[in-house]
Amino acid sequence: MAPLLAASSRRWAPAASLIVVNICHRFVEETDWDYSEFAAYDLGQAVAHLTIQAHSMGLACRQFAAFDRDAVRELLQVPPHWQVMTMTAVGRPAPHAEAGTRSRKPDVTRTR
């Protein structure tokens, strides 16, 4: 899957424990009729709840769309009436730099 990610995602996404491909049931099979006008909304809600559940378990999620959707569709043999939308990387949070190792530039605002 990594070669299908954009360079910006390829730097960090393969280190995740799990990559979820988020797809929605977009059309009635073999038609151009909307399956549900709320399909994308419903998918967003599902991914949001996945994120909340993961967080409650001490995991982190990062949603992204920087990948080749058509290639993912082909690789996973997603039927045409379903639409590949986004991906979610799930895993342990990356360790943060220890407090105090970052510094800010001095405030250069002018007073009159």
N, C-alpha and C positions, 0 to 999 in steps of 0.2 A: 504494500500500500504506500510506503514512503515515497517511491518515485512519482506517485500521482499528486503529492502535496506540492504546493508552491514553496519556493525557497524559504520564505518567511515562516512557514509552518514546519518545514522539514528539519529546521534547526532544533526544535524542541519536542514536537509531537511524538516521534518514535520512542522517546523515553517514557511515555505514559504507560500505565499498566493496561489500559483498555482504550481503544478508539471505537466510538459508537458512530455509525453512519445514520443520520437522522433523515428519514424519508416520510413523505406524506402521500396518502391515497388521494391523488389529484383529480382523476377523471373516472367516469364509469367505463369499465373495460370495453375497448374497441369503439369508443365514441369520443367526441370532444366536449361532452357534457360534464359540468362540474360534479364530482362525486359528492362534495360538500363544500359550500361556500366558506366553511369554517375550518377546512382541513389544515391550512397553514397555522391558524390560530391554535387549533388542538395540538399540533405538533409542538408549537412553542410552549404550551402549557405542560406537555409531557416532559420536555427537556428541562423546563424550569423545576419541575418536581424531582426529576432525576438529580439535578444539581443540589437541591435542598436536602434530599436523602443522603447523597454522597457526603455533603458537608457535615451532616449529623453523625456520620460514621468516621469523621476525621479525614475524609478524602477531599480532593480539590477537583474542580471541573473547569475546563476552558473550552468554550464554544468557538468554532472558527469556520470560515467558508473559503479559505485559501487553498483550493485543490481543484483538480480537473473533474468536474461533475460527470461529464460524458464518459470518461475513462472509468470512473468508479461505477457508474451505471452498468457499463459493459462487463467489467470485472466481476461484479456481484450479480449479474444477470437480473437487474431490477426490471420488472415488467414496465412497458411504456405508460401505463395508466398510473404508475407511482412516480413521484418526483424526488430525486436526491436533492436535499436542501442544504444541510450543514453537517458538521461532525462535532463530536464532543470528546475531548480527551479527559480521561478519568484516572486519577492516581494519587499517590501521596504528594502533599505540597512540596514544592522545591524549597530547600533550606534558604532562609533569608540571610543576608549579611548581618553580622552581629551589630547591635546598636552601637552607634558612635563611630562606625567606620566610614560613614558618608559625611560630607561637609557641603555646606551651601556657600555660594558666592556672597560676598558682603552686599548689603542693601545699598543701592546707589541712587535711591530716590532723592530728588532735589527738594529742598524746602525754600520757600521764598518769603 
